[in-house]
Structures are given as C-alpha cells and as structure tokens.
Amino acid sequence: MPTLITSRFLLLVGESLHMRRGLATSRSVLLHTSSVQCMSQVEPHHGSVTLSSIGLQTETEPRNRSKTNKVKPLGSPSENLKSKGKPFGINEKKKTFRVVEKQQIESAPFAANSFSELGLPLVLIERLEKEGFTVPTEVQSAAVPTILNNRDVIIQSYTGSGKTLAYLLPILSVVGPLRGEIGEGDSDGGECGKKLGIEAVIVAPSRELGMQIVREFEKVLGMDNKRAVQQLVGGANRTRQEDALKKNKPAIVVGTPGRIAELSASGKLRTHSCRFLVLDEVDELLSFNFREDMHRILEHVGRRSGADQNSDSRKAERQLIMVSATVPFSVVRAARSWGCDPLLVQAKKVAPLGTVSPSEPISLSQSSPSSSPSLAMPSPAAVESLPPALKHYYFVTRVQHKVDVLRRCIHALDAKFVIAFMNHTKQLKDVVFKLEARGMKAMELHGDLGKLARSTTLKKFKNGEVRVLVTNELSARGLDVAECDLVVNLDLPTDSIHYAHRAGRTGRLGRNGTVVTICEESEVFVVKKLQKQLGIPIASCDFAEGKLLVSEEEKTVSTSER
Ligand SMILES: Nc1ncnc2c1ncn2[C@@H]1O[C@H](COP(=O)(O)OP(=O)(O)OP(=O)(O)O)[C@@H](O)[C@H]1O
C-alpha cells in the first residue's frame, strides 16, 4: 500500500481538466474536490460528416412509403446539401448553452450552429428555443436530416449525447401539433383538424425511461400540446390509459413493450397506420425478456391488417428508428430484417448498414459464451459508447469494507449526486441502511418497488434530497440526471455493455463525471478485461488524507494499452 503521495501514487481528485482518456501526463497536481464552474463556451467544432460527403445525396426516397411526408421541411436536407455544401454546419463562433450549475461542460458534442440548419419547422425551432435548446448535438445534426429523408436508421452514439431529441425532433416535424407548414399551429394534430390516429410509437425497456421520454416530448410540445403524447407504461392503471387514448387521441405513444403489445392485442391501441416505430435502447429491447412483445410490436405497428407477411409491404409502411449507445451485431441483423435499407447514424458518420460486418461490431463487441472479454480487443467503435469526459478508477477492498470505501469516495470527490450499482436487489437495503447510519442520505431503487415508490425515489434523487441512489440494472439504461457526478460499481457489471450503460449515467452531455468500481483483489482481472474491451484506462486508486490517489503506474499502463 502506498504511503502518502509517493512516486507511485499521485493525487487524482479534480486533477486535470485536460487529461482525457489516457492522455494523462505525468504531472502531479494537488487539487481539492471536483472543479466547479457554471457556464462553458463550446469551442468551434471540427465539422461533421454529411450525407453528401458519403455519397448519399441522391438517395432521398429509398422506398415507396405509403405515407410519405406531406410536408417538405423548411430548408430540407437535400436543399441544404445543394445550396450550402455543409448542411450540418461547422461552428464559426463560440456558443453558450444551458448547463446545470456546478458542472462544467468539457467536451460538448455540438456540431451545427443551430437547429434551423437541420430542416425543422419554424414552430418547432421556436419551441426548442423557449426550452433552452439552441444548438444541436453532433448526433442530432446527423440524425435529424437523415430521418427527415425518410430513412430507416440505427442511431448509435455515446450515453448522454442527446439521442432522444435526435429522433424526437424529426418525428415532431411531421407528426402532431408542431409539424411543418400544413399542420403548423393546428393543435388538433391533423390535416384540416382531422385526427390521424397514432402516428408514432416509441418503445423503451423500462417505465422510468418511458416516462422520461414522455417528459422530453412534453417539454418540446409545451403545455398546450401535451396531449399529443401519451405514456403507455406497465405498472400504471391500464383502464385509465385506455380511456386517455380514447379521449385525447394522441398522435404519439411512448411505452414499455408489455403494455404496448397488450393494448395492441386487445384492439385498444390501433397502430396499423403508424408512420414511425422507435426502439429506444434497442439492444435491450431485442433481448430474450421482451421477445414475444417485441415480435408483436414489430409485426403490427405501421402495418395494414391483412398485409402479406412475406411481402416487402411490411417494411414500406413505417419508418424504423433503432437507438442505443451499444449496438451489437444482433441489432444490425434485426435492422436489416425489419427495416428498409437502414443507415447507421453516428455522431460524425452516416453510413449504409451494408458496410457493417459481424466481425466489425459497431460498438461494443457483444459478449457471448464464445467471446470472453479477454479476447475482445479495444476498438475505436467501443470508445464511442462512453462519454469522452469520463474518468474511470477502481478500488480494491474486502467485501465488508465496500460501503465504507463508497462513503469515503463520495467525500473525497465531494460528489453530490451519486448512483451506486449492485447486482442483487436484496443487498441494496443493507447498503442504504449502512450509509444512512453514517449520516449519508440514501435510497434504494429497483424493480420490486411499486410504481409510486420508484417515481418518488427518483424525484427525491433528482431534486437533491437524496445523495446516493443505490440501485441495480433498472437504472443503468437511459436514466438522465444531468447533475450525476459519480457512478460507483459496488458489484462488478456482468460485461462491458453493462459497464458502459452504468457509467453513462454520469458525464452527460459533455459534463465531467467519475466512475469508480469497488472490487475485491480476486476481481481485479475482470476490471483489466473491461479496460481492454472498452479501450479506456481504469486506474487503481487509494485514499490518503481523505483524498483519492491514483496509481501513476496504472495510468501509464492504461495509456499504453489504448
Ligand atoms: N441540443 C441540446 N442542447 C442542450 N441539451 C440537450 C440537447 N440535446 C439533448 N440535451 C439534453 O441532454 C441530456 C441527455 O440527452 P439524452 O437523454 O437524450 O441522451 P442519450 O444519448 O439518449 O443518453 P443514453 O444513451 O444514456 O440514453 C438530456 O437532459 C437532454 O434534455
């Protein structure tokens, strides 16, 4: 064990805002607590890859959709391509944007200068501005024009990079009360006041994520238009949801696979004429757990009843949008089989899916019995699942000291919003009890809790009443708490995909964030494998005088491994 600040261990906390992802220098800087700043300016961007730059300019109408967009978006992407040459723009001047106090945006992923460059209707841009969204992120800059071009897509970009708005905006451009030209200002949501039925179905793997997506829609729609979107999540009162569907006639529904499939099977949710099907966290949705429900959804949403199952018409009826930070090859296969000439949209790249082969996974390599983490090599694509500003460390301790290390870690980093992940629900309570006994406000969040308890806990965490959220995989995907500054793995995640999603709860939208894995000596080899597989440095840490020390040797090793 190191003595205080030896040559082997250098102080870590708040160390270098410039040290990113293994670019560590051998400096030893002593700083207290995490850096605290309020606003940041985004540096001019280096430009993004455009449809034209990859030769997709002419592929504006890849299929014969039965429901083509009636409205040509203002300054549509194809026009932009011709007239400007750089449709998604290169920042020429510095931009400011809203950030949560006490956090700094280090590497904001903004590409275009404004949302108006993306071909969105004016009314929608005005709404965005009102809500403080002025500059699109890179993935939004790439995805919005591609989706407006009627293309089926897989959107893959790291956690917290704004993938929700990346699909929400093109949908709201052509569906619901904010849609362009014909429908502008028509709060009925339909041409000449006529309701068009459900036009977009968004599927998410958990209630929490479903509700979060609904809130994002509501934020953009505004108070007056909130009814255009309805949540259909499991655990909530089904009859009430059915009544609301009848009464409000929403254009967009967001829900979990079970509830959507259930309502669809009972005939209460008519989605045959639906134009958009979005699968958020698609790799999770395609897992075994959701197989039957997802099959029903993929078969029925956006398909006319009686349509020939074997014909291509099932593909032509709807636009399929798949979204995740981690896209294993199984998702590529599903996109090819359920979509029509899908494109892969990443932050700086739009490419045909045909270019992706099983040996080149888009993102993290899929763990399978035959591919142990040790065999997985780091790839540039794997890095794209994790926010660039994240720092990763691990502590070695005995199992009975884990909670104490967690507590000391929180103090050392002065972390205010902490998510601690465990694998077994039963042990969450114990951790909460121990933290509370030491005066640290903590609460548990897991699937065994009722809907009300879950949402109350989440609310308390978000508004700062609770400092530590002790949870399991339920919170690993999609959960957006901008202020979350520390993620702790009290139990090791099962694989690198789970590590990436857990880690992604911090460092959202370019903010700083720290991920600490607390493990036993016998588990260190797993951390090393994760490090290799993800292509990131995960440095060993210890405490000294209440501060975190990082092993300089480990940092060097990690850096060279990348
Ligand atoms: N252009 C933007 N300007 C400012 N804030 C934005 C912008 N786009 C998205 N955000 C905000 O960034 C946060 C993260 O967005 P979002 O949850 O969509 O990320 P994500 O990529 O889907 O993450 P995950 O992979 O974890 O689900 C949200 O709070 C969202 O409101």
The ligand as an ORCA input file, in Angstrom:
! r2SCAN-3c Opt
* xyz 0 1
  N     -29.092     20.109    -28.162
  C     -29.184     20.044    -26.856
  N     -28.908     21.136    -26.098
  C     -28.982     21.069    -24.744
  N     -29.336     19.950    -24.056
  C     -29.616     18.851    -24.768
  C     -29.559     18.831    -26.190
  N     -29.888     17.604    -26.617
  C     -30.152     16.869    -25.519
  N     -29.994     17.611    -24.412
  C     -30.140     17.148    -23.022
  O     -29.077     16.238    -22.781
  C     -29.480     15.237    -21.869
  C     -29.093     13.872    -22.393
  O     -29.883     13.557    -23.520
  P     -30.438     12.089    -23.793
  O     -31.043     11.518    -22.546
  O     -31.275     12.149    -24.999
  O     -29.069     11.301    -24.084
  P     -28.888      9.838    -24.684
  O     -27.836      9.940    -25.707
  O     -30.207      9.291    -25.102
  O     -28.332      9.052    -23.418
  P     -28.464      7.479    -23.049
  O     -27.672      6.720    -24.062
  O     -27.901      7.408    -21.679
  O     -29.928      7.143    -23.105
  C     -30.971     15.431    -21.675
  O     -31.174     16.074    -20.441
  C     -31.391     16.336    -22.800
  O     -32.500     17.163    -22.480
*
